[in-house]
């Protein structure tokens, strides 16, 4: 069933429901069978889609990890929240950066309402203590917090329990801890952010799942992750919590191969649909009626949705870029106009604008493209216009046929650049990036720009970098 809204709240709604937010890493739109995968079998994710609310037009806030996670957690475009670059603790230009402690996360909203909070899995919003998950509303931590290509240590709260994460045990470890949390927290309201590291590389399947899929090791680990989700649902049911728990499922950005983003083109790192459009499922047994929704929703909607759900007011001292999705639960429209633009930023560079079914790719120079996308993107000399409803793969440029629409959308782009910035140019509405050293320039895009700085300009970022890097290798 396709619908513009969902009815309704269903049977018994409590004022303090539990929430589990499952976020996969580099999982594309067609990576699970309910969204079109044919080489893997994901019955538990499929169950949530069949019995819950499955969205077909959901967009992340960025096409890479750190900014995307910032958007989910803060309800703001990464550019507004100051965390629009990929954080790498082994990169001299970035190791001292992270999500600003002044940013308010959804975990902090839950804490204000008396919830116990836990993070299981990947953080990737700053390695230094100043940017820790403990300072952003989480009571408990378990997992590999970084991109494991940067640092593979695995923690249980503050203790390193594995210097190198046992990749073939990862999903089992996460599943066991999730089940333990559910049992430990069953007598109090809880929020658990389960940020799985898979299917981001490196990965290895557990012994029972080797060869389980028709898509090699990557497919095997997706099937294993689905098994883990099934165990989480069983634990909720066994503890009498399934009907009082909203389970959310999504991905931080698109996949590394276009075949996992079908029918869309593009991958992680880029601003085509495959980089931003991913699965998004809301499952709440007895409360949400089964439906498939074509309503466009975005990662920034999570913060206001969950805040309203638990009765936590939105702070009035900052701007949010999302809206609550709760009206959908009652068959009503959300408070976002159909023609409100969505902006596809890639680091500092605004690369595309969407209004309704129209999407305009903006002119860009190579210097504007972030270093992680330079092998996947090229310069664009003139704007390119696509109609997504008729051209999901963004193949037929209609700019010459609709010059007035191009002009209107170009004007929108200039307006948001003034507020959220562009390469080499800060915007008026950008909040500060978290940094250990406020006097050191923030070079978010090209590492060659960092190399141009003098040692004096790099200051403590350079002088304290090598000892930090050596310490991480212990």
C-alpha angles and dihedrals in degrees: 000000000000116000143166093221139015130235128237158353088237125201123340119005120184126201093233108046120170118244129206115186112196113195120183123202120239093348112154132217094263098037095106126054097243087061095046109282112149102179098056134052116219106172097163096051087043089053091055090050094047095046097035142036115301118192122207098186106051121140130193121223093245140008094238134059114258099043091044092054091048090055093051094048100041104033091232136104107266088243090058093046092049097240104103100130131079109258115226118173090202094057116092092212095054114022092097095053132089146137106319111253087225089066113099115227129202088248089062089052089055091047091055089057094052099261125146108234134203138178118208116184134359127015105168095170098111132328100216120094092248089067098041124141087238088067091049100059106281121129096188136031133191129165148035103320100190140053097283090223086066100038127354100193117134121211139200100199102309097338121097104226096173124028086199118028113243096236096195090055098043100100092043091051092048093046093050092050093047090052090047091051091051091052094044094047099040094110096052135046112269143189118202122185105200106190106180117203092218143129084023111101138287098057142151128185123238117253094259093053102045106124092004095128136047091238106069125245094331091057091045093056091048090054089048091050088051089053089053091052088052090055090051091053090048091052091051091050094045090053094047092248104110095095092047097049129084109208116198123194127191146122133250095232143331128300129272092243124055093223088074093053098056134179084025128072126231134044143227111316096037140082100236115109094266090065096054110021111085140150118292122181132173113199123184115154113224094007108060116052116220113269144142112228127202092187108128109244132171140205091257089065092072096075098053092039095055093038091057092043092060097034097251111148118231109249111251096215096079143043123251125203097202137068133216116270094201093101087068088063089063098042094260133125121261119245096259124101117237090239097049107128126242115209123214107207122179105198104306095340119096101214107169145009127208125200113176107311093340120098124184121197107208128224111266139178125221091250090061094054113092116245093249091060101040092099092048102041137053136197117282114211098188134020117273121209126202134179105220097196090062099027113036092167092057094233106132114069110209098176094113091052096050108036094155092056090049090053092049093051093044088056090052089052093053091048095054092043088060088055105033101025140233134237107309093002128088122217127231093242099046115120121215123281114237109255138166090214115042091184093060117090116248109231104185104166122034121030088207086068088058091049089056091062120095121243088251091056092047088050116157092001087069101031094051097038103084097051089048091050093049091049091055091057094061 
